[in-house]
Amino acid sequence: MKSALFSVSLGILVLLFASSAQADPLARERKALWSKDLKKAVRAAERLGRMRNTKALDLLMESLQLGAPTEFCESRGKCTPNLAVALVKAIGKHKNHRAVNLLVIYTRNRNAKVRAQAVRALGVLAEPKVAKKIVRAMMKSLSDRDVQVRMAAAWVIAHRTKNKLVLPKREKLEGLLIKLLDRGDTAAPAIGLAAIGGYLTARHLAVNLKKLPEITIAKIYRSLLTRKDFGPDPIRQWIVRALAEIKGQHATEALANYAANPPLPGLKSVAMANQFMEK
């Protein structure tokens, strides 16, 4: 009799536990996100980022909106952007356009790491209807005072170009990157211009051969030459001559790479590169 009662009681407990888990399958992650243990909270955010369901995304967005990264600074012992970065990164992994407005807000966060992560999370959103919002945010981020945010924006430009995601206002983005180059920022333009640079970029570098670092010019030119969509060939020839004129180590490597790995058959510019390499 006692054994039967015990079995019934155990069965009821199992059913209650299962019912509770079904009522809130993310209860564990929710509790961890708002706990005093920062490491647990970050790990919970990472787990939620790997879950491919809308409820996980909702919880991440809710936690970010309600201030989980900052609300419990005192109880956790110190203020840190680590959880905010983890939450934004996890939201980005869902690649869901529902998060676009929240991510745009966080591109203006006071912490540079958070801003940079929000920029990257925005950049992977593939939904065409949010592309304009993304590009507007990228334009502002290219003017950010922190280099890691500017580099994140340049990475987005390269990522969207490589993956053929909608990227409006390419010429304006190219112009902003060129202005950055003129102000002494070589990191972000080297990433962005390699992906979307065209005639304006090729001409600007040629005009400023003696003003810009040789490694920066060579890196951008090398990327332009390897792109199949770049041209026409007379512009490629122009670049080959410019690289030959520089005569630096990185410029020579760019010429050698182009001569050995032509992106298209029958290019006169490749023949020119070979001639310069033979001299």
Secondary structure, 3 states (H helix, E strand, C coil): CHHHHHHHHHHHHHHHHHHHHHHCCCHHHHHHHCCCCHHHHHHHHHHHHHCCCHHHHHHHHHHHHHCHHHHCHHHHCCCCCHHHHHHHHHHHHHCCHHHHHHHHHHCCCCCHHHHHHHHHHHHCCCCHHHHHHHHHHHHHHCCCCCHHHHHHHHHHHHHHHHCCCCCCCHHHHHHHHHHHHHCCCCHHHHHHHHHHCCHHHHHHHHHCCCCCCHHHHHHHHHHHHHCCCCCCHHHHHHHHHHHHHHCCHHHHHHHHHHHHCCCCCCCHHHHHHHHHHHC
